[in-house]
Amino acid sequence: MPRHPSDPKLTDYLERYTRGWITLTELFCTIAKRAADDNIEQFFANCPDELRKEFELMIADYGEDEAAWPRTFCIETWIPGNRTNDVNDQHEREQKEIWDGVRILKQRIEKR
């Protein structure tokens, strides 16, 4: 996913998590959506060991068979008039972003 220069750094989301503003699952999904080769090392350099272990456990759910990977869902509110196809397309794009990030996270964890 191309990032806009004003997008928060991954470490900003880490701070939001440590302050209790977002949950572990929200952090994981956000990091996965925004993970890139040029930012993931900085995230893990600032990630506490216990949180890194939590990420490793979450990544373990994504085995070798990508067809069996878990799907992520979000509870959302859509304004009236949105077509079902538009909503489904958005969900598919978000799922792809998460899975692309999971691939980056898996590579990073396996390198260790």
Beta strands, then each sheet from edge to edge (+ up, - down):
end
